[in-house]
Amino acid sequence: MHITGTSAAEIADSIRGSIERGDARPGDALPSVRALADDLGVNRNTAVAAYRQLTQAGIVETRGRGGTRVAGRSPVAQEGFAQGSVLRDVGTGNPDPTRIPDPSAALARMGGRPVLYGEPVIDRGLEAWAQEWMSDVPAAERRITITSGAADAVERLLAQALTRDDAVALEDPCFLTSIHTVRLGGYRAVPVPVDAEGMTVDGLRTALDQGVRAVVATPRAQNPTGASLTERRARELRAVLAEHPYVLVIEDDHFSLLSQRPYHSLIGPAQRRWAVIRSVSKFLGPDMGVAVTASDPETADRLAMRLTPGTTWVSHLLQRLVYALVSDEKVMDAVASAGVHYADRNAAFAARLVGRGLIVEPADGLSLWVPLPAPARAVSEQLMRRGWLARSGDDFVIADLEASRRLRLTVHDLDDDDADQLADDLVASVAAARGQAAMREVG
């Protein structure tokens, strides 16, 4: 491979071009940082920056002592059902379809004249409801923006505030979509550990000391851990962030109306750039691509620039449908019931595991974060032999090695018999995985 360039961008483009031409194939080794810098006559930091750009774009991968190599085209982990699997999928992260309100009646009563170019991009009814929904956001002044889901909002918020290679603080372990958004945007992920009370104070302080320009956090039902910010932890995080008022703070309150925990915010009065996102996808269904973002006026203006009217506004028909549903008292009663159902089923399954010797603390959200006394990959392989498809904590890792001994299980749609069977099979799988590990040590 012939590499040229004197800046990080030029070097990265040269390597990318070689790979696209087929001069280098997946698995091929790249020169070491020292060798590349010496060959091109550049500073080592320039070579490091070039490799970092390519790593963040998923073009190359670092393997420690194995050096830097061209990455293969492996599929990235996604939420949802595994396509074509004959196994019972308990790693989906999906809401219960029987708990998603039927939109048929709301569709029948929807109406109104067509919306034309140049008109307001937010439906009036939905905007009024959204203002009330966001009334607990602790800010003196807020503006409402509608986007095509929470992931769309996060991507556009980062794009309007950051440039390539800027650092973003992410929870670790982290929601899959956030990891992909940061990586594909060319930003640098800085992990912040999460414990039972949410993002840790020391972790956030360390990330800010590393120069992060944005923080993406989950105030409730953090995915995958289920952790929710306590009042004490939120207060401590606000104090740390107060020293960095121009860092963009994004809260993804994805579980919102389903959550059984109070909302405590990271956003304090000193924060100048902030956004709170609440999507309807967990309680009205993933196909209902609407999210409400409340933000400071400047961030709202910048976000609006990323939502050019006439090309990418969220359909008013969809907005009206959402408003018709959320303004229906029976629908909202069903949403509240669904939230209780998820919490009860998760708690019941956690109790099953505790009764079998696996200690699990039920938290908030659609899934359970299950600690294991064996590597999660080995346990999930054993579960597959017993007919179950689980999700290993490795999928959610940025740097947290402890997550490799966790499973995220979505169990709220299992009846009691299936839940008992899964609990038994999980315990047996842990024992089998530990037995295999012991045999390898002896061998």
N, C-alpha and C positions, 0 to 999 in steps of 0.2 A: 504494500500500500504506500503510495507517494503522498505525504502530508505536507502542506504548505501553509503559510500565514504567519503574521506577526502579532495579531491580536487574538483574544480568546474566541471572538465571533468568527474570524477568518479561519482559524484552525478547526473549530467545530464544523464550519461549513465544508471545509476540505475533506474531513473525515466522513461527514454525512454523504458527500458526493461520491466518495470511493465506495461506500456501502451500497448506495443506490445503483451504481454502475456494475455492482457485482464483484468489484476488486477484493472485497472482504465479505466473508460469510458468517452467519451466526456461529459463535464459539471461537472465532479467530481472535488471537491475542493482539492487543495494541501495544505500542511502546510504553515503557514505564514513564512516569512523569519526568524523571531526571533525564532519561534518554531523549524524550521528545523535546524538552527544553534545550538541551545541549545541541541537538541536531538542527533546531530552528533558530538558535541564538536568542531565545527569549527567556524571561524570568520564569522560574518554576511556578510561581503563583498564576501566571498566564496559562500555563499548561493545565494546572489544576482547575482553573475556571472553565477552560474549554471542555475538559472531561466532565465537569459538573453539569454544564449545559446539556451535554449529550445524555448523561445519566438521567437527568430530570425529564428529558423527552422520551426516555425508554429506549434509546438507540443503542447505548452500551450499558454494561453492568459491571460493578466492581465486585471482586471475589477475594478480598483480603490479600493473602499471599499469592493467590492465583492470578493477581493482576487485574487489568481492565480488558474486557472482551466484548465483542459485538454481541448484542442481545438477540435472542431468538424471538420469533413472533408468537409468543404464548398468550393465550387469552387472559385478560385481567378478571379478577373476581368481581362478580356482580350480585346484587340482591335478587331475590326471587327464586322461583322453582328451577331445579336442574332439568334441562330439556332432555327427554328421552330416557330418563332413569326409571327403572322398575322398582327402585327402593322407595320406602316411605320417607318423604323429605321432611325433616324436622330442622332444617337450616334456612328456611325461606325468608324469615323476617317480614312476612306478609300479614296484613290484618285478616281477620276471619271474614270471608265473603258474605256469610249469612248475617254479619253484623254491620254491613255497609248498607245504608238506606237506599231503597228502591227509588230511582228518580222519575219513574213513569208519571206519577201524578203531578209532580212539579213541571215536567216537560209539557204536559197537557195544558197547564194554565200560563205558561210563558207566552209572552207576546211583546208588542211594542214595535215601533217603526224601525226600519233599517238604519244602521249607523253608517255615516258617510265620512270621507276623508276630512280631516281638520277638526272633527268634533272631539270633545274630551275623551280621553282614553280609558277612564274609569267609570263604570256604571254608577249612577248616583246612589241607588239603593245599596249596592255592595259597599261603596265608600263610606256611607253613614254607618253601616253595620261594622265595618272594619275599624273605624275610629273608636267605636265603643269596645270592640274586641281588644284593641291596643291601649285602652285607657289605663291599664296597670303598668305600662312602660314608664319607668321613672325619668321623665324628661319634660321640661317646661314647654318645649316646642317640638312637634313631630309632624312629619309629612308622610302620606300614604302613597305607596307604589304597588301596582299589581304586576306580578311576573308569572311565567309558566312553570310554577313549582319552585321549591326551595333551592334545588341544585342550580336552576337557572339564575335565581337571585344571587346566590353566593358567587357564581362564576362572573356575573356582571359587576357585582360590587368589588371583587378583587381586580377585575380588568380596568375599572375606572379609577382605581387608586394606586395600582402597582405597575412596575415594569419588570421585564424578564430578569430573573435571578434575585428578585427581592425575597426576603425571608417572611414566612407566614407561620405563626404558632398554631399547631394543631394538637388536639387531645391525643394521647397515646395510651391505650389503643384507640383507634379512630374509625369513624363512619367511612365506609368504602368510597362513597361518592366524593367526600371531601378530599380523601387521598388522591383520587384520580383528577379532580379539578385542579388541585395545586400542582401535581406533576405535569399534567398536560398543558397547563398555563405557563410552564417554564419557571415557576416559582420554587423557592427552596423551603422545604418543610422542616420546621424545628419542633421536635416532640415535647409535649408537656404532659407529664404523668397524670393519671386520673386515679383517685381513690374513692372510697365510699361517699365522700362529700363533694365529688366533682374534681375539676381541675385544681392541681395543687398550687399553693402559694409559692413555694420555693421553685417549682418548675416554671411557673409563669415569670417570676423574677429573672431566672436564668435566661429564659427565651428573650425577654426584653433587653437584657444586657447584651445579647447577641445581635441586637439591632432589628428585630422583627418589625415590620411595618403594618402588620395586620394580625389579629387574633380571631380565630374561629372557635366558638365554644358552644356547648349545649347546656342550657340551664336546668333541663329536666329530661329524665329518661335517656341519658346518654347512650348512644349506640356504639359499641355493643354492651357496655357494662351495666346499663340501667341506672347509673348513678344520677342523683339530682343535687344541685347546689343547696347546701343548708344556708340559713340566714347568716350564721357566723362566717362560713367560708366565703360567701358572696361579699360580705363587708370587708374581709381581708383582701380579697382580689381587687375590689374597687380601690382600696387604699394604695395597692401597688400600681394600678393603672393610672391613678391620679397624677403620678409623676411622669406619665407619658400621654398627655392629653390629645396628641395628634395621631396616635396609633389608631387605626381603624379597628373597632371592636364589632364583630358580627356574632349575634346570638341566633342560633338555629333552634327555636322552640318547637320542634317538629311534632311533639306529642300533644301539646297544648290542651285542647278540650278533653282529651282522653286521660290526661295525667291525673294521678291521685295525690300528687305532691304540690305544695305551694310554689309559686313562681318567685324566685329570687334572682335579681339581675346583677351582672358584672358592671353595668353601665352606671357611672356616678355623675354627679353634676359637673365635674371638671372635664368629662370626656367631650371632645369637640367633634369627633367623627365616629358615628356608631350606626348600627342597624339591627333591628329585631325582626326575624322572619318567622312567620307562622303559616304553614301549609295546611290545606284541607285533605291531603292525600291519605292520611292515616284514618280519618273518620268518614270521609266521603268516597274514598277509593283512590288508588294510585293513578287511575286513568283520568281523574278530575284534576287536570294540570293547572292549578291556581294556587298562588301563594301571596300573602299580604306582607309587605315590608314596611315597617315604620322606621324612619331615620331622621337624622338632623337635616335641616333644609339644604345645606350645601351637598351633602351626600345624595339626597333625593334628586337634586338638579342634575348631578353627574350621572346618577342611575337612569334618569329620564333620557339623557343623551344616548345611553346604550339601548334604549327602547324606542327606536325611531318610529313615530306615528306613520301609519300607512304601510308599514312592512312587518313589524313584529309586535304590535300590541296584542294583548290577550283578547280573544274573541268576546264580544259583548254578549253573545248568546251563552257562552260558557259562564261568564260572570253572572248573568241573570239567573242561570240554573243554580249556581252556587248560592246566590242570595235567596232564591225561592226555597232552597232546602234549609239553609241555616235560620231562616225566619219562620220556619214551621215548627211549632212547639212539640209536635209528636216526633219529628225527626231529631230534635235536640234532646228529647227524653231518651230516645234510642241510642244516641251518641253517649250520653251519660251512663246508660246501662252497659254499653260496650266497654267503657273504661273500667267499670267495676268488674265486669266479666274477665278481662285480661288480667287484672290484678289478682283476682281470686284463683284463676286457673294456674297462674305462675306460682302463687304461694302454695297451692295444693301440691304441685309437682315438686317444689323445693322441699316440702315436708316429706314427700315420698323418699327423696334422696337422703335427707337427714336420717330418716328411719332406717336406711340401708347403709349408713356410715359415711356418706358423702356430704360434707358441710357446705350448704349453699344458702346465701342470704338473698331472698327475693327482693328485687328493686322495682323500678318502674319501667314500663315499655312493653313491647310486643314479645320480647324474648327473655331468656334467662342466661346469665353469664356464669358458667359452672366451672369452679376450680377442680383440678384433677391431680392425683398423686402419680401421674404418668404423663408422658408427652401426648399432646392432643392428637397429633397425626396418627400415632400408633393406636390410640383409643378409637378414633374415627374409622380406621381400617377394620378394626374388630367389629365395630357397629355395623359396617357394611356387610360383613359376613352373616350378621343376624337380621339383615333386611332393612337397616336404617341408614339414611344419609344425613349426616350431621355437618356442622360448619366449624372448622378448627379456628382457634383464636389467632393463628398465624396470619390469616387473611387480613386482619385489622391492625397489624403491627407496623409501627414506624421504627421504634427502637426498643420497645418493651419486651424483653425476653420472657417475662413471666406469662405473657399472653399465649406462649406456645404450650402452656399447660392449662388451657381453658377451652371449653366448647361454648358456642352460642347456640342455644336450643330454642326453637319456636314450638311451643307445646300447647298453646291455648285452645287449639281445635281438636285435641285428642280426647276421646271419651275415657272414662275411668279405667276400663279394661286395657286399652292401648297405652294409657299413661303408666299403669302398673307394669306392663310388658316392657316398655322402654326403660323404666327405672331398673328393672331386673337385668335387662340386656346391657345397660350402661355399667352397672356394677360388675357384671361378668366380663365386659370388655376391658375395664380397668385392670381387673385381675389378670387377664390374658396378656395385656400389654406389659404389665409389670413382670410377669413370668418370663416373657421373651427377653426383656431387658436384663433380667438376672442371669439368664442362660448365656447371653452375649458376654456378660462380665466374667462368668466362669470360664467360657471358651477362650 
